[in-house]
Amino acid sequence: MLSSCELLNERQIKNNIINTVVEYQTMSIEDFQSAIEVAIDRVEDAVIGVTLKKGSDRVSIGSGVIYKREEIKIINEVVNYKYYVITNRHVIKGDNPSETYNVSVYLGDEDKELPATVVGMDNKVDIALITFVHSRLINPVEFAGDEEIKKGSFAIAIGNPDGYDYYGSVTFGVVSSPLRYMNDDTDGDDVNDFSAEYLQHDVAINPGNSGGGLFNIYGQLIGINTLKLVNTDIDNMGFAIPHRVVKIIVTEYLEKGKTIVRPRLGVLGIEVRSLTEAVIESEQLKEIPDIYGDEQQYGIYVSGITENSSIDGSGIEIHDIILEVDDIKITRTNIITAKLNSLVDYQVGDEVTIKYYNRSTNSIKTTKVTLKSVG
């Protein structure tokens, strides 16, 4: 398999069927089609079915992506392989905690179902890790590198829409936005308690695609499909958990059995852009200072600070306004929350620089804080 450096820097791909190298700058439409076919051929065996059962009854069907393989030698030197599979938490988690559920994987090209073991799941980000053992050699997918994913980049989804009758379906489209911040209710109390990062795309996905892969045209994993907006007035708005988020959760936490602990600032606040005179009066807030010039107002108005949290004792006080965190302009509350939640750029113990408006001195200040999980 070519390395990501070879694939992305040389911008060429080897067609294993005709044994030629295609230069994208001069490629024909036939070359482009061939490149897509090669990318799919490279990864389609690693996108499998994932089934949740209660007894002999199927509860749900989704998809999963094999990203790691280990060789297991057993009696008489017979070789089996242990496969590590990424899927969505909601695919393998039953609704009733008092019931006993079983998880299996389905290999459609063999029409074979095999028992699977749940290794772990993230209770916030919709990611889970399962494993299974099989005698057949399957090549895992390769995660995309750190290269920027851009709007308009081609994207390929592989999964099982509407179940196994359509096993391994392939759809094609573009990245609509490489980064969206969305809020979610993760504890079922009808209150959004978590903010996360998503990659938005227009590739057709449906129930059954959950947990399946989203790939670039080099056959590298760029995301795990998890949801789409469903409305009679909305179409082609699918969302995938970005590969960098997926990779760190499964390889650094779930594989190792480590408890997932996310950093928190420990601030209760209101988006400055949402503050009207009526809100300021009803919430007994202070007036927004004239510090923005010609810019639109932004930042988080601090209405409360959690005791022993990251910013407690940092100099930031109630009625101050947090403007930036590590040069990230905080236009919306969920921006920094989602970045902390992703675990990609920030971990507990990291130091961040916060720029804020200090009301007591009527000036802009900066402070450094060490991220904690409290809050």
PEUR-V90589 format. One record per residue. N is the residue number from 1. RES is the residue in three letters. PSI is psi in degrees with one decimal (none if undefined). OMEGA is omega in whole degrees, 0 to 359 (NA if undefined). D_CENTER is the distance of its C-alpha to the mean C-alpha in Angstrom with 2 decimals. Layout:
n:N res:RES psi:PSI omega:OMEGA d_center:D_CENTER
n:N res:RES psi:PSI omega:OMEGA d_center:D_CENTER
This chain:
n:1 res:MET psi:136.8 omega:180 d_center:24.81
n:2 res:LEU psi:147.3 omega:177 d_center:24.68
n:3 res:SER psi:160.4 omega:179 d_center:22.76
n:4 res:SER psi:-31.7 omega:179 d_center:20.04
n:5 res:CYS psi:-45.2 omega:179 d_center:22.75
n:6 res:GLU psi:-40.1 omega:184 d_center:25.23
n:7 res:LEU psi:-42.5 omega:190 d_center:23.01
n:8 res:LEU psi:-34.8 omega:182 d_center:21.80
n:9 res:ASN psi:-40.0 omega:180 d_center:24.85
n:10 res:GLU psi:-16.0 omega:179 d_center:27.53
n:11 res:ARG psi:52.7 omega:177 d_center:25.68
n:12 res:GLN psi:158.7 omega:182 d_center:27.39
n:13 res:ILE psi:139.7 omega:181 d_center:26.76
n:14 res:LYS psi:125.5 omega:176 d_center:29.30
n:15 res:ASN psi:109.4 omega:184 d_center:30.20
n:16 res:ASN psi:-17.2 omega:182 d_center:31.21
n:17 res:ILE psi:-49.0 omega:182 d_center:33.31
n:18 res:ILE psi:-0.8 omega:174 d_center:35.62
n:19 res:ASN psi:46.2 omega:177 d_center:35.10
n:20 res:THR psi:161.6 omega:177 d_center:34.78
n:21 res:VAL psi:128.4 omega:183 d_center:32.53
n:22 res:VAL psi:123.8 omega:173 d_center:31.33
n:23 res:GLU psi:119.6 omega:186 d_center:31.32
n:24 res:TYR psi:-28.7 omega:183 d_center:28.97
n:25 res:GLN psi:-27.7 omega:183 d_center:31.32
n:26 res:THR psi:17.5 omega:187 d_center:34.12
n:27 res:MET psi:150.5 omega:174 d_center:32.44
n:28 res:SER psi:173.1 omega:178 d_center:33.82
n:29 res:ILE psi:-32.0 omega:177 d_center:32.06
n:30 res:GLU psi:-39.6 omega:177 d_center:33.02
n:31 res:ASP psi:-42.0 omega:181 d_center:31.41
n:32 res:PHE psi:-45.3 omega:178 d_center:28.16
n:33 res:GLN psi:-41.6 omega:180 d_center:28.24
n:34 res:SER psi:-40.0 omega:180 d_center:29.03
n:35 res:ALA psi:-41.6 omega:178 d_center:26.10
n:36 res:ILE psi:-43.5 omega:180 d_center:23.68
n:37 res:GLU psi:-40.2 omega:179 d_center:25.59
n:38 res:VAL psi:-42.0 omega:179 d_center:25.45
n:39 res:ALA psi:-43.1 omega:179 d_center:21.66
n:40 res:ILE psi:-43.1 omega:180 d_center:21.41
n:41 res:ASP psi:-32.8 omega:183 d_center:24.18
n:42 res:ARG psi:-32.1 omega:191 d_center:22.44
n:43 res:VAL psi:-12.1 omega:191 d_center:19.36
n:44 res:GLU psi:-31.2 omega:179 d_center:20.43
n:45 res:ASP psi:-23.2 omega:183 d_center:22.00
n:46 res:ALA psi:-5.6 omega:176 d_center:18.82
n:47 res:VAL psi:114.6 omega:190 d_center:17.16
n:48 res:ILE psi:-179.9 omega:176 d_center:18.99
n:49 res:GLY psi:148.6 omega:176 d_center:19.61
n:50 res:VAL psi:125.6 omega:185 d_center:18.70
n:51 res:THR psi:133.7 omega:172 d_center:21.29
n:52 res:LEU psi:129.0 omega:182 d_center:21.79
n:53 res:LYS psi:148.9 omega:168 d_center:25.52
n:54 res:LYS psi:105.0 omega:190 d_center:27.96
n:55 res:GLY psi:-126.4 omega:178 d_center:31.10
n:56 res:SER psi:1.7 omega:183 d_center:31.68
n:57 res:ASP psi:134.5 omega:174 d_center:29.91
n:58 res:ARG psi:129.3 omega:177 d_center:26.54
n:59 res:VAL psi:-42.5 omega:179 d_center:24.32
n:60 res:SER psi:157.0 omega:176 d_center:21.25
n:61 res:ILE psi:132.6 omega:177 d_center:20.15
n:62 res:GLY psi:-155.0 omega:182 d_center:16.77
n:63 res:SER psi:165.7 omega:177 d_center:15.43
n:64 res:GLY psi:160.9 omega:183 d_center:14.18
n:65 res:VAL psi:122.1 omega:177 d_center:13.77
n:66 res:ILE psi:122.6 omega:181 d_center:16.21
n:67 res:TYR psi:-7.0 omega:183 d_center:15.15
n:68 res:LYS psi:144.0 omega:179 d_center:18.16
n:69 res:ARG psi:136.3 omega:175 d_center:21.83
n:70 res:GLU psi:140.2 omega:179 d_center:24.64
n:71 res:GLU psi:135.2 omega:179 d_center:28.31
n:72 res:ILE psi:119.8 omega:176 d_center:30.39
n:73 res:LYS psi:127.7 omega:181 d_center:34.17
n:74 res:ILE psi:-161.5 omega:186 d_center:36.19
n:75 res:ILE psi:140.0 omega:178 d_center:39.89
n:76 res:ASN psi:26.1 omega:176 d_center:41.95
n:77 res:GLU psi:19.6 omega:174 d_center:39.22
n:78 res:VAL psi:135.9 omega:184 d_center:37.26
n:79 res:VAL psi:127.2 omega:168 d_center:33.73
n:80 res:ASN psi:171.2 omega:181 d_center:30.66
n:81 res:TYR psi:136.1 omega:174 d_center:27.03
n:82 res:LYS psi:125.3 omega:183 d_center:24.29
n:83 res:TYR psi:138.4 omega:177 d_center:20.92
n:84 res:TYR psi:128.7 omega:189 d_center:17.51
n:85 res:VAL psi:128.5 omega:172 d_center:15.13
n:86 res:ILE psi:136.5 omega:172 d_center:11.43
n:87 res:THR psi:-175.2 omega:175 d_center:11.26
n:88 res:ASN psi:146.2 omega:176 d_center:10.19
n:89 res:ARG psi:-41.6 omega:185 d_center:12.06
n:90 res:HIS psi:-15.3 omega:177 d_center:13.92
n:91 res:VAL psi:-34.8 omega:188 d_center:15.30
n:92 res:ILE psi:0.8 omega:181 d_center:17.13
n:93 res:LYS psi:117.4 omega:179 d_center:17.99
n:94 res:GLY psi:161.6 omega:182 d_center:21.27
n:95 res:ASP psi:-25.6 omega:185 d_center:22.40
n:96 res:ASN psi:108.4 omega:183 d_center:25.50
n:97 res:PRO psi:-16.9 omega:180 d_center:25.22
n:98 res:SER psi:-10.4 omega:179 d_center:28.90
n:99 res:GLU psi:156.8 omega:175 d_center:28.51
n:100 res:THR psi:125.1 omega:181 d_center:27.98
n:101 res:TYR psi:154.2 omega:175 d_center:25.36
n:102 res:ASN psi:145.6 omega:179 d_center:25.01
n:103 res:VAL psi:137.7 omega:175 d_center:22.19
n:104 res:SER psi:163.2 omega:174 d_center:23.14
n:105 res:VAL psi:152.0 omega:180 d_center:21.88
n:106 res:TYR psi:125.1 omega:177 d_center:23.63
n:107 res:LEU psi:100.1 omega:189 d_center:24.62
n:108 res:GLY psi:-33.8 omega:181 d_center:25.87
n:109 res:ASP psi:-19.2 omega:175 d_center:27.85
n:110 res:GLU psi:-7.6 omega:187 d_center:29.81
n:111 res:ASP psi:49.3 omega:186 d_center:29.76
n:112 res:LYS psi:135.7 omega:176 d_center:29.11
n:113 res:GLU psi:134.0 omega:183 d_center:27.36
n:114 res:LEU psi:144.0 omega:178 d_center:26.75
n:115 res:PRO psi:146.6 omega:180 d_center:26.03
n:116 res:ALA psi:156.3 omega:178 d_center:22.76
n:117 res:THR psi:130.6 omega:176 d_center:22.11
n:118 res:VAL psi:117.3 omega:180 d_center:19.27
n:119 res:VAL psi:-41.7 omega:180 d_center:18.44
n:120 res:GLY psi:169.9 omega:177 d_center:16.10
n:121 res:MET psi:155.2 omega:176 d_center:13.25
n:122 res:ASP psi:125.5 omega:182 d_center:11.27
n:123 res:ASN psi:-4.4 omega:179 d_center:13.20
n:124 res:LYS psi:-66.1 omega:174 d_center:10.82
n:125 res:VAL psi:139.2 omega:188 d_center:7.12
n:126 res:ASP psi:63.9 omega:182 d_center:7.83
n:127 res:ILE psi:140.0 omega:174 d_center:7.96
n:128 res:ALA psi:158.1 omega:179 d_center:11.50
n:129 res:LEU psi:127.5 omega:175 d_center:13.68
n:130 res:ILE psi:161.4 omega:177 d_center:17.02
n:131 res:THR psi:157.0 omega:172 d_center:19.87
n:132 res:PHE psi:162.9 omega:181 d_center:22.93
n:133 res:VAL psi:136.7 omega:181 d_center:26.08
n:134 res:HIS psi:153.0 omega:181 d_center:27.74
n:135 res:SER psi:-18.0 omega:183 d_center:30.63
n:136 res:ARG psi:143.5 omega:178 d_center:29.25
n:137 res:LEU psi:119.6 omega:178 d_center:27.66
n:138 res:ILE psi:132.3 omega:179 d_center:24.24
n:139 res:ASN psi:124.9 omega:177 d_center:22.48
n:140 res:PRO psi:162.2 omega:176 d_center:18.84
n:141 res:VAL psi:164.2 omega:176 d_center:16.36
n:142 res:GLU psi:131.7 omega:174 d_center:15.81
n:143 res:PHE psi:142.3 omega:172 d_center:12.63
n:144 res:ALA psi:159.3 omega:180 d_center:13.12
n:145 res:GLY psi:-159.3 omega:182 d_center:14.58
n:146 res:ASP psi:4.5 omega:180 d_center:14.20
n:147 res:GLU psi:145.3 omega:183 d_center:16.03
n:148 res:GLU psi:131.8 omega:172 d_center:15.10
n:149 res:ILE psi:128.2 omega:188 d_center:13.59
n:150 res:LYS psi:158.6 omega:172 d_center:16.00
n:151 res:LYS psi:135.0 omega:179 d_center:16.87
n:152 res:GLY psi:-9.6 omega:176 d_center:18.87
n:153 res:SER psi:140.1 omega:180 d_center:17.46
n:154 res:PHE psi:147.5 omega:180 d_center:18.02
n:155 res:ALA psi:144.6 omega:182 d_center:15.38
n:156 res:ILE psi:128.4 omega:176 d_center:16.21
n:157 res:ALA psi:138.0 omega:174 d_center:14.85
n:158 res:ILE psi:132.3 omega:181 d_center:16.48
n:159 res:GLY psi:-161.8 omega:187 d_center:16.79
n:160 res:ASN psi:68.4 omega:183 d_center:19.39
n:161 res:PRO psi:129.4 omega:178 d_center:19.83
n:162 res:ASP psi:23.6 omega:173 d_center:22.37
n:163 res:GLY psi:-172.4 omega:190 d_center:22.89
n:164 res:TYR psi:-8.2 omega:172 d_center:24.52
n:165 res:ASP psi:-22.3 omega:180 d_center:27.21
n:166 res:TYR psi:37.1 omega:183 d_center:24.75
n:167 res:TYR psi:136.3 omega:175 d_center:23.17
n:168 res:GLY psi:25.0 omega:179 d_center:21.38
n:169 res:SER psi:141.4 omega:180 d_center:21.45
n:170 res:VAL psi:131.8 omega:173 d_center:20.36
n:171 res:THR psi:160.2 omega:191 d_center:19.56
n:172 res:PHE psi:141.8 omega:178 d_center:19.41
n:173 res:GLY psi:-147.9 omega:182 d_center:18.61
n:174 res:VAL psi:161.4 omega:172 d_center:17.15
n:175 res:VAL psi:121.1 omega:179 d_center:14.23
n:176 res:SER psi:-37.4 omega:174 d_center:15.28
n:177 res:SER psi:130.5 omega:181 d_center:13.35
n:178 res:PRO psi:-13.3 omega:184 d_center:10.97
n:179 res:LEU psi:118.2 omega:172 d_center:9.92
n:180 res:ARG psi:145.7 omega:177 d_center:10.39
n:181 res:TYR psi:123.3 omega:182 d_center:10.72
n:182 res:MET psi:146.7 omega:179 d_center:11.14
n:183 res:ASN psi:152.7 omega:184 d_center:13.01
n:184 res:ASP psi:150.2 omega:173 d_center:13.14
n:185 res:ASP psi:105.2 omega:185 d_center:15.94
n:186 res:THR psi:-7.1 omega:181 d_center:14.82
n:187 res:ASP psi:8.5 omega:172 d_center:18.45
n:188 res:GLY psi:19.9 omega:180 d_center:20.20
n:189 res:ASP psi:13.6 omega:179 d_center:22.63
n:190 res:ASP psi:19.3 omega:175 d_center:21.88
n:191 res:VAL psi:126.6 omega:178 d_center:20.89
n:192 res:ASN psi:122.1 omega:184 d_center:17.50
n:193 res:ASP psi:4.0 omega:185 d_center:16.77
n:194 res:PHE psi:139.3 omega:176 d_center:13.15
n:195 res:SER psi:137.9 omega:184 d_center:11.31
n:196 res:ALA psi:161.5 omega:177 d_center:7.61
n:197 res:GLU psi:139.6 omega:177 d_center:6.14
n:198 res:TYR psi:156.1 omega:170 d_center:5.57
n:199 res:LEU psi:124.8 omega:180 d_center:7.44
n:200 res:GLN psi:138.0 omega:179 d_center:10.65
n:201 res:HIS psi:167.3 omega:180 d_center:13.04
n:202 res:ASP psi:15.4 omega:179 d_center:16.38
n:203 res:VAL psi:133.2 omega:182 d_center:16.26
n:204 res:ALA psi:121.7 omega:173 d_center:17.92
n:205 res:ILE psi:153.8 omega:183 d_center:15.98
n:206 res:ASN psi:170.7 omega:175 d_center:17.65
n:207 res:PRO psi:132.0 omega:187 d_center:17.76
n:208 res:GLY psi:-25.8 omega:173 d_center:17.64
n:209 res:ASN psi:-14.9 omega:183 d_center:14.87
n:210 res:SER psi:128.5 omega:181 d_center:12.37
n:211 res:GLY psi:-8.0 omega:179 d_center:10.79
n:212 res:GLY psi:170.4 omega:187 d_center:12.19
n:213 res:GLY psi:149.1 omega:168 d_center:11.32
n:214 res:LEU psi:124.8 omega:189 d_center:11.05
n:215 res:PHE psi:154.3 omega:170 d_center:13.38
n:216 res:ASN psi:-179.2 omega:186 d_center:15.38
n:217 res:ILE psi:0.9 omega:173 d_center:19.17
n:218 res:TYR psi:1.8 omega:181 d_center:19.58
n:219 res:GLY psi:20.4 omega:178 d_center:17.85
n:220 res:GLN psi:144.0 omega:183 d_center:15.01
n:221 res:LEU psi:123.3 omega:177 d_center:11.49
n:222 res:ILE psi:-7.9 omega:179 d_center:9.27
n:223 res:GLY psi:164.4 omega:174 d_center:6.46
n:224 res:ILE psi:117.8 omega:181 d_center:6.65
n:225 res:ASN psi:136.0 omega:185 d_center:8.48
n:226 res:THR psi:-27.8 omega:182 d_center:8.55
n:227 res:LEU psi:165.0 omega:170 d_center:10.98
n:228 res:LYS psi:155.8 omega:176 d_center:13.57
n:229 res:LEU psi:129.8 omega:183 d_center:16.18
n:230 res:VAL psi:116.3 omega:181 d_center:19.45
n:231 res:ASN psi:146.6 omega:181 d_center:22.65
n:232 res:THR psi:-21.7 omega:181 d_center:25.93
n:233 res:ASP psi:2.0 omega:184 d_center:25.60
n:234 res:ILE psi:137.8 omega:178 d_center:22.01
n:235 res:ASP psi:153.2 omega:173 d_center:21.03
n:236 res:ASN psi:40.8 omega:174 d_center:18.46
n:237 res:MET psi:88.3 omega:179 d_center:15.56
n:238 res:GLY psi:157.4 omega:183 d_center:12.56
n:239 res:PHE psi:137.5 omega:179 d_center:8.87
n:240 res:ALA psi:146.9 omega:174 d_center:6.01
n:241 res:ILE psi:123.7 omega:185 d_center:2.24
n:242 res:PRO psi:147.5 omega:186 d_center:3.81
n:243 res:HIS psi:-33.1 omega:180 d_center:6.11
n:244 res:ARG psi:-37.1 omega:177 d_center:7.24
n:245 res:VAL psi:-46.1 omega:180 d_center:4.85
n:246 res:VAL psi:-48.5 omega:186 d_center:5.33
n:247 res:LYS psi:-45.9 omega:183 d_center:8.81
n:248 res:ILE psi:-35.3 omega:180 d_center:9.92
n:249 res:ILE psi:-45.9 omega:185 d_center:9.23
n:250 res:VAL psi:-37.2 omega:185 d_center:11.04
n:251 res:THR psi:-32.0 omega:184 d_center:13.60
n:252 res:GLU psi:-18.1 omega:183 d_center:14.54
n:253 res:TYR psi:-63.0 omega:187 d_center:14.46
n:254 res:LEU psi:-44.8 omega:178 d_center:14.50
n:255 res:GLU psi:-39.1 omega:186 d_center:16.71
n:256 res:LYS psi:-2.2 omega:180 d_center:18.96
n:257 res:GLY psi:21.6 omega:181 d_center:19.25
n:258 res:LYS psi:141.8 omega:175 d_center:18.53
n:259 res:THR psi:133.5 omega:180 d_center:18.02
n:260 res:ILE psi:115.0 omega:178 d_center:14.85
n:261 res:VAL psi:123.3 omega:184 d_center:16.44
n:262 res:ARG psi:142.5 omega:178 d_center:14.84
n:263 res:PRO psi:150.8 omega:178 d_center:17.11
n:264 res:ARG psi:145.4 omega:173 d_center:18.68
n:265 res:LEU psi:-35.8 omega:181 d_center:21.19
n:266 res:GLY psi:36.4 omega:180 d_center:23.22
n:267 res:VAL psi:136.9 omega:170 d_center:24.28
n:268 res:LEU psi:129.9 omega:186 d_center:25.07
n:269 res:GLY psi:172.3 omega:181 d_center:25.33
n:270 res:ILE psi:136.4 omega:178 d_center:25.76
n:271 res:GLU psi:128.3 omega:181 d_center:24.62
n:272 res:VAL psi:-38.2 omega:183 d_center:27.77
n:273 res:ARG psi:-19.3 omega:181 d_center:27.35
n:274 res:SER psi:-2.9 omega:184 d_center:27.66
n:275 res:LEU psi:119.2 omega:173 d_center:30.85
n:276 res:THR psi:171.0 omega:178 d_center:34.03
n:277 res:GLU psi:-37.1 omega:181 d_center:37.53
n:278 res:ALA psi:-41.2 omega:179 d_center:37.44
n:279 res:VAL psi:-43.2 omega:179 d_center:34.28
n:280 res:ILE psi:-41.6 omega:180 d_center:35.69
n:281 res:GLU psi:-45.9 omega:184 d_center:38.89
n:282 res:SER psi:-32.3 omega:181 d_center:37.51
n:283 res:GLU psi:2.5 omega:179 d_center:35.14
n:284 res:GLN psi:48.0 omega:179 d_center:37.94
n:285 res:LEU psi:171.7 omega:177 d_center:35.98
n:286 res:LYS psi:160.0 omega:184 d_center:37.62
n:287 res:GLU psi:149.6 omega:178 d_center:37.83
n:288 res:ILE psi:128.0 omega:183 d_center:35.22
n:289 res:PRO psi:159.2 omega:179 d_center:36.89
n:290 res:ASP psi:78.5 omega:184 d_center:37.79
n:291 res:ILE psi:3.4 omega:190 d_center:35.56
n:292 res:TYR psi:-14.8 omega:182 d_center:33.57
n:293 res:GLY psi:-127.1 omega:180 d_center:36.35
n:294 res:ASP psi:-4.4 omega:181 d_center:35.37
n:295 res:GLU psi:153.3 omega:171 d_center:31.62
n:296 res:GLN psi:143.4 omega:180 d_center:29.96
n:297 res:GLN psi:142.4 omega:179 d_center:29.60
n:298 res:TYR psi:174.8 omega:178 d_center:26.33
n:299 res:GLY psi:174.6 omega:179 d_center:25.24
n:300 res:ILE psi:118.3 omega:177 d_center:24.94
n:301 res:TYR psi:120.1 omega:184 d_center:28.29
n:302 res:VAL psi:114.3 omega:179 d_center:28.53
n:303 res:SER psi:-11.7 omega:178 d_center:30.00
n:304 res:GLY psi:153.7 omega:180 d_center:29.49
n:305 res:ILE psi:128.3 omega:180 d_center:28.62
n:306 res:THR psi:134.0 omega:181 d_center:27.66
n:307 res:GLU psi:137.1 omega:179 d_center:30.26
n:308 res:ASN psi:20.5 omega:179 d_center:29.41
n:309 res:SER psi:-177.7 omega:183 d_center:26.03
n:310 res:SER psi:-43.3 omega:185 d_center:24.81
n:311 res:ILE psi:-5.6 omega:178 d_center:26.89
n:312 res:ASP psi:123.1 omega:181 d_center:29.79
n:313 res:GLY psi:6.5 omega:182 d_center:32.76
n:314 res:SER psi:-8.9 omega:187 d_center:31.18
n:315 res:GLY psi:-18.8 omega:177 d_center:33.65
n:316 res:ILE psi:131.5 omega:182 d_center:31.35
n:317 res:GLU psi:166.6 omega:175 d_center:33.13
n:318 res:ILE psi:138.7 omega:183 d_center:32.91
n:319 res:HIS psi:-6.1 omega:169 d_center:33.59
n:320 res:ASP psi:171.2 omega:180 d_center:32.17
n:321 res:ILE psi:118.8 omega:176 d_center:29.38
n:322 res:ILE psi:122.6 omega:186 d_center:26.33
n:323 res:LEU psi:-43.0 omega:183 d_center:25.95
n:324 res:GLU psi:149.2 omega:171 d_center:23.62
n:325 res:VAL psi:116.1 omega:184 d_center:21.52
n:326 res:ASP psi:47.6 omega:178 d_center:21.74
n:327 res:ASP psi:8.8 omega:174 d_center:22.87
n:328 res:ILE psi:115.0 omega:181 d_center:19.92
n:329 res:LYS psi:125.3 omega:186 d_center:21.87
n:330 res:ILE psi:86.9 omega:177 d_center:20.89
n:331 res:THR psi:-29.1 omega:179 d_center:21.55
n:332 res:ARG psi:149.4 omega:183 d_center:19.42
n:333 res:THR psi:-39.7 omega:188 d_center:18.80
n:334 res:ASN psi:-6.2 omega:180 d_center:15.08
n:335 res:ILE psi:-57.4 omega:182 d_center:14.51
n:336 res:ILE psi:-33.4 omega:179 d_center:15.44
n:337 res:THR psi:-44.4 omega:179 d_center:14.20
n:338 res:ALA psi:-38.1 omega:179 d_center:10.55
n:339 res:LYS psi:-39.5 omega:177 d_center:11.17
n:340 res:LEU psi:-39.8 omega:182 d_center:12.85
n:341 res:ASN psi:-28.4 omega:185 d_center:10.37
n:342 res:SER psi:-24.9 omega:181 d_center:7.60
n:343 res:LEU psi:5.2 omega:182 d_center:10.49
n:344 res:VAL psi:-50.5 omega:185 d_center:10.26
n:345 res:ASP psi:-21.0 omega:186 d_center:13.38
n:346 res:TYR psi:138.4 omega:175 d_center:15.02
n:347 res:GLN psi:161.5 omega:173 d_center:16.38
n:348 res:VAL psi:131.8 omega:181 d_center:19.26
n:349 res:GLY psi:-15.6 omega:178 d_center:22.40
n:350 res:ASP psi:153.3 omega:177 d_center:21.26
n:351 res:GLU psi:135.0 omega:177 d_center:23.57
n:352 res:VAL psi:154.3 omega:177 d_center:22.70
n:353 res:THR psi:126.8 omega:181 d_center:25.21
n:354 res:ILE psi:127.8 omega:173 d_center:25.58
n:355 res:LYS psi:130.4 omega:185 d_center:27.83
n:356 res:TYR psi:158.8 omega:173 d_center:29.47
n:357 res:TYR psi:121.2 omega:179 d_center:32.55
n:358 res:ASN psi:113.3 omega:187 d_center:35.04
n:359 res:ARG psi:-33.9 omega:184 d_center:37.25
n:360 res:SER psi:-29.3 omega:179 d_center:40.05
n:361 res:THR psi:-2.8 omega:182 d_center:40.76
n:362 res:ASN psi:47.6 omega:183 d_center:39.59
n:363 res:SER psi:165.1 omega:176 d_center:37.76
n:364 res:ILE psi:128.8 omega:181 d_center:34.41
n:365 res:LYS psi:165.4 omega:172 d_center:33.51
n:366 res:THR psi:149.6 omega:177 d_center:30.89
n:367 res:THR psi:153.5 omega:177 d_center:30.12
n:368 res:LYS psi:135.7 omega:179 d_center:28.08
n:369 res:VAL psi:150.5 omega:175 d_center:26.37
n:370 res:THR psi:126.7 omega:186 d_center:24.90
n:371 res:LEU psi:132.8 omega:176 d_center:21.67
n:372 res:LYS psi:169.2 omega:177 d_center:22.27
n:373 res:SER psi:-13.1 omega:180 d_center:20.48
n:374 res:VAL psi:134.9 omega:180 d_center:23.24
n:375 res:GLY psi:none omega:NA d_center:22.49
